[in-house]
Amino acid sequence: MLRGRLVTLRPFRSEELPAFAQSRPHARRERLKQRVAHSGELVDGLLDLAIEAEGRLVGDIGARHPPESSPPGVFDVGIELFRAADRGRGLGREALGLLTGHLFDSGLAERVQGSTAVWNAPMRRVFELLGYVEEGVMRSFMPSRAGSREDYVLYGVTRAEWSARAGAAPARAAAPRIAAASPVLAVRDLERSASWFVRVLGCERSDPDPGNWAFCRAGEVTFMLGRCPDAPPASEIGDHSYVAYVLVDDVDAVHARALAEGAEVLKPPTDEPWGCRELALRTPDGHRLTLAQPSGARRSGRSALGG
Protein backbone atom coordinates (compact mmCIF):
# COMPACT_ATOMS: atom_id res chain seq x y z
CA MET A 1 0.00 0.00 0.00
CA LEU A 2 1.33 3.43 -0.99
CA ARG A 3 0.00 6.50 0.83
CA GLY A 4 0.18 10.12 -0.22
CA ARG A 5 -1.43 13.31 0.97
CA LEU A 6 -4.42 12.98 -1.35
CA VAL A 7 -4.56 9.35 -2.45
CA THR A 8 -3.79 5.81 -1.35
CA LEU A 9 -2.73 3.12 -3.81
CA ARG A 10 -3.91 -0.32 -2.69
CA PRO A 11 -4.98 -3.70 -4.09
CA PHE A 12 -8.46 -3.93 -5.61
CA ARG A 13 -11.20 -5.59 -3.62
CA SER A 14 -13.24 -8.36 -5.23
CA GLU A 15 -16.43 -6.25 -5.22
CA GLU A 16 -14.59 -3.58 -7.26
CA LEU A 17 -14.26 -5.86 -10.30
CA PRO A 18 -16.96 -3.97 -12.31
CA ALA A 19 -15.07 -0.68 -11.88
CA PHE A 20 -11.79 -2.36 -12.88
CA ALA A 21 -13.46 -3.90 -15.93
CA GLN A 22 -15.16 -0.77 -17.24
CA SER A 23 -12.04 0.53 -18.98
CA ARG A 24 -11.19 -2.93 -20.34
CA PRO A 25 -14.36 -3.87 -22.26
CA HIS A 26 -12.64 -6.40 -24.51
CA ALA A 27 -10.80 -8.34 -21.80
CA ARG A 28 -12.05 -11.76 -20.71
CA ARG A 29 -13.88 -11.68 -17.38
CA GLU A 30 -11.90 -14.60 -15.94
CA ARG A 31 -8.66 -12.82 -16.77
CA LEU A 32 -9.90 -9.65 -15.09
CA LYS A 33 -10.88 -11.62 -11.98
CA GLN A 34 -7.35 -13.03 -11.83
CA ARG A 35 -5.84 -9.55 -12.14
CA VAL A 36 -8.04 -8.19 -9.34
CA ALA A 37 -7.13 -11.17 -7.13
CA HIS A 38 -3.40 -10.53 -7.72
CA SER A 39 -3.59 -6.72 -7.66
CA GLY A 40 -0.93 -5.15 -5.51
CA GLU A 41 1.59 -7.77 -6.73
CA LEU A 42 3.73 -7.91 -9.85
CA VAL A 43 2.37 -11.02 -11.57
CA ASP A 44 3.01 -11.96 -15.21
CA GLY A 45 4.52 -8.52 -15.81
CA LEU A 46 1.45 -6.63 -14.50
CA LEU A 47 1.04 -4.52 -11.37
CA ASP A 48 -2.53 -3.27 -10.85
CA LEU A 49 -3.49 -0.86 -8.07
CA ALA A 50 -6.68 0.90 -7.03
CA ILE A 51 -6.62 4.65 -6.39
CA GLU A 52 -8.56 5.60 -3.27
CA ALA A 53 -9.34 9.16 -2.19
CA GLU A 54 -11.65 10.42 0.53
CA GLY A 55 -12.50 6.83 1.39
CA ARG A 56 -13.76 5.84 -2.07
CA LEU A 57 -12.42 4.24 -5.23
CA VAL A 58 -11.67 6.97 -7.77
CA GLY A 59 -9.55 5.22 -10.39
CA ASP A 60 -6.93 2.65 -11.23
CA ILE A 61 -3.25 2.80 -12.04
CA GLY A 62 -0.86 0.16 -13.20
CA ALA A 63 2.58 -0.72 -14.45
CA ARG A 64 3.36 -3.22 -17.17
CA HIS A 65 6.57 -5.11 -17.96
CA PRO A 66 5.86 -7.89 -20.46
CA PRO A 67 8.88 -10.18 -19.94
CA GLU A 68 8.96 -11.33 -23.56
CA SER A 69 8.68 -7.91 -25.19
CA SER A 70 10.31 -5.31 -22.92
CA PRO A 71 13.99 -4.88 -22.05
CA PRO A 72 14.89 -5.59 -18.42
CA GLY A 73 13.93 -2.80 -16.04
CA VAL A 74 11.55 -0.97 -18.43
CA PHE A 75 7.97 -0.39 -17.24
CA ASP A 76 4.98 1.22 -18.95
CA VAL A 77 2.53 3.05 -16.68
CA GLY A 78 -1.12 3.89 -17.24
CA ILE A 79 -3.76 5.63 -15.15
CA GLU A 80 -7.48 6.38 -15.30
CA LEU A 81 -9.72 8.43 -13.03
CA PHE A 82 -13.29 7.20 -13.39
CA ARG A 83 -15.21 10.46 -12.84
CA ALA A 84 -14.65 13.79 -14.56
CA ALA A 85 -15.22 15.55 -11.23
CA ASP A 86 -12.11 13.90 -9.79
CA ARG A 87 -9.84 15.16 -12.57
CA GLY A 88 -7.91 18.37 -12.20
CA ARG A 89 -7.62 17.97 -8.42
CA GLY A 90 -4.06 16.62 -8.30
CA LEU A 91 -5.15 13.03 -7.60
CA GLY A 92 -3.70 11.59 -10.79
CA ARG A 93 -0.44 13.46 -10.42
CA GLU A 94 0.10 12.21 -6.88
CA ALA A 95 -0.89 8.65 -7.80
CA LEU A 96 1.53 8.55 -10.75
CA GLY A 97 4.29 10.02 -8.59
CA LEU A 98 3.74 7.38 -5.90
CA LEU A 99 3.82 4.53 -8.41
CA THR A 100 6.87 5.86 -10.27
CA GLY A 101 8.76 6.28 -6.99
CA HIS A 102 7.81 2.76 -5.91
CA LEU A 103 9.06 1.22 -9.16
CA PHE A 104 12.45 2.89 -8.72
CA ASP A 105 12.74 2.53 -4.94
CA SER A 106 11.91 -1.19 -5.06
CA GLY A 107 14.69 -1.79 -7.58
CA LEU A 108 12.26 -3.06 -10.20
CA ALA A 109 12.75 -0.28 -12.75
CA GLU A 110 15.60 1.48 -14.50
CA ARG A 111 13.24 3.36 -16.78
CA VAL A 112 9.52 4.20 -16.53
CA GLN A 113 7.55 5.41 -19.53
CA GLY A 114 4.00 6.37 -20.38
CA SER A 115 2.03 7.87 -23.24
CA THR A 116 -1.09 9.90 -23.88
CA ALA A 117 -2.99 11.41 -26.80
CA VAL A 118 -1.35 14.51 -28.26
CA TRP A 119 -4.47 16.56 -27.46
CA ASN A 120 -4.55 15.48 -23.79
CA ALA A 121 -2.87 18.58 -22.38
CA PRO A 122 -3.72 17.84 -18.69
CA MET A 123 -2.07 14.40 -18.80
CA ARG A 124 0.93 15.75 -20.68
CA ARG A 125 1.30 18.39 -17.96
CA VAL A 126 1.20 15.69 -15.26
CA PHE A 127 4.06 13.81 -16.92
CA GLU A 128 6.11 17.00 -17.24
CA LEU A 129 5.52 18.11 -13.65
CA LEU A 130 6.77 14.73 -12.43
CA GLY A 131 9.98 15.01 -14.44
CA TYR A 132 9.10 12.76 -17.36
CA VAL A 133 10.73 13.87 -20.62
CA GLU A 134 8.82 14.11 -23.90
CA GLU A 135 10.58 11.74 -26.30
CA GLY A 136 8.51 11.78 -29.47
CA VAL A 137 5.16 11.25 -31.17
CA MET A 138 3.89 7.77 -32.01
CA ARG A 139 1.79 8.37 -35.10
CA SER A 140 -1.50 6.51 -35.62
CA PHE A 141 -0.84 4.70 -32.36
CA MET A 142 -4.19 4.24 -30.59
CA PRO A 143 -7.55 3.28 -32.16
CA SER A 144 -10.31 5.73 -31.24
CA ARG A 145 -14.00 5.09 -30.68
CA ALA A 146 -14.68 6.96 -33.93
CA GLY A 147 -12.77 4.31 -35.89
CA SER A 148 -9.70 6.41 -36.67
CA ARG A 149 -6.27 6.19 -35.01
CA GLU A 150 -4.81 8.88 -32.76
CA ASP A 151 -1.24 10.10 -32.40
CA TYR A 152 0.23 9.57 -28.93
CA VAL A 153 3.13 11.33 -27.19
CA LEU A 154 5.73 9.17 -25.42
CA TYR A 155 7.24 10.32 -22.11
CA GLY A 156 9.97 8.64 -20.09
CA VAL A 157 12.07 9.06 -16.96
CA THR A 158 15.18 7.14 -15.90
CA ARG A 159 16.31 6.08 -12.45
CA ALA A 160 19.13 8.66 -12.52
CA GLU A 161 16.75 11.46 -13.48
CA TRP A 162 14.24 10.47 -10.79
CA SER A 163 16.96 10.25 -8.12
CA ALA A 164 18.40 13.62 -9.09
CA ARG A 165 14.95 15.17 -8.95
CA ALA A 166 14.23 13.63 -5.55
CA GLY A 167 17.51 14.95 -4.15
CA ALA A 168 17.13 18.44 -5.54
CA ALA A 169 15.74 21.28 -3.49
CA PRO A 170 12.13 22.10 -4.38
CA ALA A 171 11.89 24.81 -7.01
CA ARG A 172 8.36 25.94 -7.70
CA ALA A 173 8.93 29.53 -8.74
CA ALA A 174 9.86 28.85 -12.35
CA ALA A 175 7.09 29.43 -14.87
CA PRO A 176 5.73 26.28 -16.55
CA ARG A 177 6.59 25.53 -20.15
CA ILE A 178 3.42 25.73 -22.19
CA ALA A 179 3.81 23.14 -24.93
CA ALA A 180 0.61 23.73 -26.90
CA ALA A 181 -2.83 25.31 -26.76
CA SER A 182 -6.19 23.90 -27.83
CA PRO A 183 -9.21 26.25 -27.98
CA VAL A 184 -12.29 24.84 -26.23
CA LEU A 185 -15.48 26.11 -27.89
CA ALA A 186 -19.08 25.73 -26.74
CA VAL A 187 -21.29 25.08 -29.77
CA ARG A 188 -25.03 24.64 -30.13
CA ASP A 189 -25.07 22.34 -33.17
CA LEU A 190 -22.09 19.99 -32.94
CA GLU A 191 -22.45 18.55 -36.44
CA ARG A 192 -22.78 21.93 -38.15
CA SER A 193 -19.81 23.39 -36.29
CA ALA A 194 -17.54 20.37 -36.80
CA SER A 195 -18.40 20.36 -40.49
CA TRP A 196 -17.37 24.03 -40.72
CA PHE A 197 -13.92 23.34 -39.27
CA VAL A 198 -13.43 20.38 -41.60
CA ARG A 199 -14.59 22.20 -44.73
CA VAL A 200 -13.16 25.66 -44.12
CA LEU A 201 -9.93 24.93 -42.25
CA GLY A 202 -9.26 21.42 -43.55
CA CYS A 203 -9.30 19.88 -40.08
CA GLU A 204 -9.26 16.16 -39.35
CA ARG A 205 -12.15 15.22 -37.07
CA SER A 206 -12.27 12.72 -34.24
CA ASP A 207 -15.14 12.03 -31.82
CA PRO A 208 -13.81 11.03 -28.37
CA ASP A 209 -17.32 11.34 -26.90
CA PRO A 210 -19.76 11.00 -29.82
CA GLY A 211 -22.65 13.41 -29.68
CA ASN A 212 -21.01 15.56 -27.00
CA TRP A 213 -17.47 16.36 -28.17
CA ALA A 214 -15.80 16.65 -31.56
CA PHE A 215 -12.08 17.39 -31.86
CA CYS A 216 -11.02 19.10 -35.08
CA ARG A 217 -7.25 19.00 -35.54
CA ALA A 218 -5.23 21.00 -38.04
CA GLY A 219 -1.45 20.90 -37.78
CA GLU A 220 -0.55 21.46 -34.13
CA VAL A 221 -3.92 23.00 -33.21
CA THR A 222 -6.95 21.05 -31.98
CA PHE A 223 -10.27 22.86 -31.78
CA MET A 224 -12.21 21.07 -29.02
CA LEU A 225 -15.91 21.51 -29.75
CA GLY A 226 -18.34 20.77 -26.92
CA ARG A 227 -22.08 20.47 -27.45
CA CYS A 228 -23.84 23.11 -25.32
CA PRO A 229 -27.31 23.60 -26.84
CA ASP A 230 -28.50 25.89 -24.03
CA ALA A 231 -25.45 28.16 -23.85
CA PRO A 232 -25.63 31.69 -25.29
CA PRO A 233 -24.08 31.71 -28.78
CA ALA A 234 -20.71 33.37 -29.15
CA SER A 235 -22.33 35.92 -31.46
CA GLU A 236 -24.07 37.39 -28.39
CA ILE A 237 -21.03 37.87 -26.14
CA GLY A 238 -19.30 40.75 -27.91
CA ASP A 239 -15.52 40.86 -27.85
CA HIS A 240 -15.42 37.68 -25.74
CA SER A 241 -16.12 35.84 -28.99
CA TYR A 242 -12.46 36.25 -30.05
CA VAL A 243 -11.15 32.77 -29.27
CA ALA A 244 -7.91 32.04 -31.14
CA TYR A 245 -4.98 33.56 -33.02
CA VAL A 246 -3.65 30.84 -35.32
CA LEU A 247 -0.42 30.99 -37.34
CA VAL A 248 -0.55 29.54 -40.87
CA ASP A 249 1.96 29.35 -43.70
CA ASP A 250 -0.30 30.91 -46.38
CA VAL A 251 -3.07 33.17 -45.17
CA ASP A 252 -4.21 33.94 -48.73
CA ALA A 253 -4.75 30.23 -49.42
CA VAL A 254 -6.87 29.97 -46.26
CA HIS A 255 -8.85 33.01 -47.45
CA ALA A 256 -9.49 31.45 -50.87
CA ARG A 257 -10.66 28.22 -49.30
CA ALA A 258 -12.93 30.08 -46.86
CA LEU A 259 -14.58 31.98 -49.72
CA ALA A 260 -15.05 28.79 -51.71
CA GLU A 261 -16.80 27.18 -48.73
CA GLY A 262 -19.04 30.17 -48.09
CA ALA A 263 -17.49 31.10 -44.75
CA GLU A 264 -18.09 34.54 -43.24
CA VAL A 265 -14.97 36.70 -43.65
CA LEU A 266 -14.70 39.52 -41.13
CA LYS A 267 -11.38 40.84 -42.41
CA PRO A 268 -9.71 39.88 -45.70
CA PRO A 269 -5.94 39.27 -45.71
CA THR A 270 -4.43 42.51 -44.42
CA ASP A 271 -0.81 43.46 -43.71
CA GLU A 272 -0.70 44.84 -40.16
CA PRO A 273 1.97 47.17 -38.73
CA TRP A 274 3.08 44.53 -36.18
CA GLY A 275 4.52 42.39 -38.96
CA CYS A 276 1.72 39.91 -39.72
CA ARG A 277 -0.68 39.42 -42.58
CA GLU A 278 -4.02 38.60 -40.94
CA LEU A 279 -7.38 37.14 -41.89
CA ALA A 280 -10.43 37.04 -39.61
CA LEU A 281 -13.27 34.49 -39.92
CA ARG A 282 -16.46 33.89 -37.98
CA THR A 283 -17.75 30.35 -37.26
CA PRO A 284 -21.44 29.41 -37.44
CA ASP A 285 -21.71 29.92 -33.66
CA GLY A 286 -20.11 33.36 -33.86
CA HIS A 287 -16.62 32.50 -32.62
CA ARG A 288 -14.09 34.83 -34.20
CA LEU A 289 -10.75 33.41 -35.37
CA THR A 290 -7.73 35.36 -36.56
CA LEU A 291 -5.37 33.51 -38.88
CA ALA A 292 -1.99 35.10 -39.39
CA GLN A 293 1.20 34.74 -41.39
CA PRO A 294 4.40 36.68 -40.69
CA SER A 295 4.73 39.38 -43.33
CA GLY A 296 7.31 38.53 -45.96
CA ALA A 297 7.15 34.78 -45.23
CA ARG A 298 7.27 32.52 -48.27
CA ARG A 299 3.82 31.55 -49.47
CA SER A 300 3.49 27.94 -50.45
CA GLY A 301 0.20 28.10 -52.30
CA ARG A 302 -1.50 25.84 -49.73
CA SER A 303 -2.87 26.18 -46.24
CA ALA A 304 -0.87 25.04 -43.22
CA LEU A 305 -4.12 24.10 -41.55
CA GLY A 306 -5.41 21.50 -43.94
CA GLY A 307 -5.03 20.01 -47.37
Stockholm file with secondary structure:
# STOCKHOLM 1.0

chainA/1-307         MLRGRLVTLRPFRSEELPAFAQSRPHARRERLKQRVAHSGELVDGLLDLAIEAEGRLVGDIGARHPPESSPPGVFDVGIELFRAADRGRGLGREALGLLTGHLFDSGLAERVQGSTAVWNAPMRRVFELLGYVEEGVMRSFMPSRAGSREDYVLYGVTRAEWSARAGAAPARAAAPRIAAASPVLAVRDLERSASWFVRVLGCERSDPDPGNWAFCRAGEVTFMLGRCPDAPPASEIGDHSYVAYVLVDDVDAVHARALAEGAEVLKPPTDEPWGCRELALRTPDGHRLTLAQPSGARRSGRSALGG
#=GR chainA/1-307 SS CEECSSCEEECCCGGGHHHHHTTCTTSCHHHHHHHHHTTTSCBTTEEEEEEEETTEEEEEEEEECCTTTSCTTEEEEEEEESSGGGTTSSHHHHHHHHHHHHHHHTTCCSEEEEEEETTCHHHHHHHHHTTCEEEEEEEEEEECTTSSEEEEEEEEEEHHHHHHHHHSCCCCCSCCCCCCCCCEEEESCHHHHHHHHHHHHCCEEEEEETTTEEEEEETTEEEEEEECTTSCCGGGSGGGGEEEEEECSCHHHHHHHHHHTTCEEEEEEEECTTSEEEEEEECTTCCEEEEEEETTCCCCSSCSSCC
#=GC SS_cons         CEECSSCEEECCCGGGHHHHHTTCTTSCHHHHHHHHHTTTSCBTTEEEEEEEETTEEEEEEEEECCTTTSCTTEEEEEEEESSGGGTTSSHHHHHHHHHHHHHHHTTCCSEEEEEEETTCHHHHHHHHHTTCEEEEEEEEEEECTTSSEEEEEEEEEEHHHHHHHHHSCCCCCSCCCCCCCCCEEEESCHHHHHHHHHHHHCCEEEEEETTTEEEEEETTEEEEEEECTTSCCGGGSGGGGEEEEEECSCHHHHHHHHHHTTCEEEEEEEECTTSEEEEEEECTTCCEEEEEEETTCCCCSSCSSCC
//
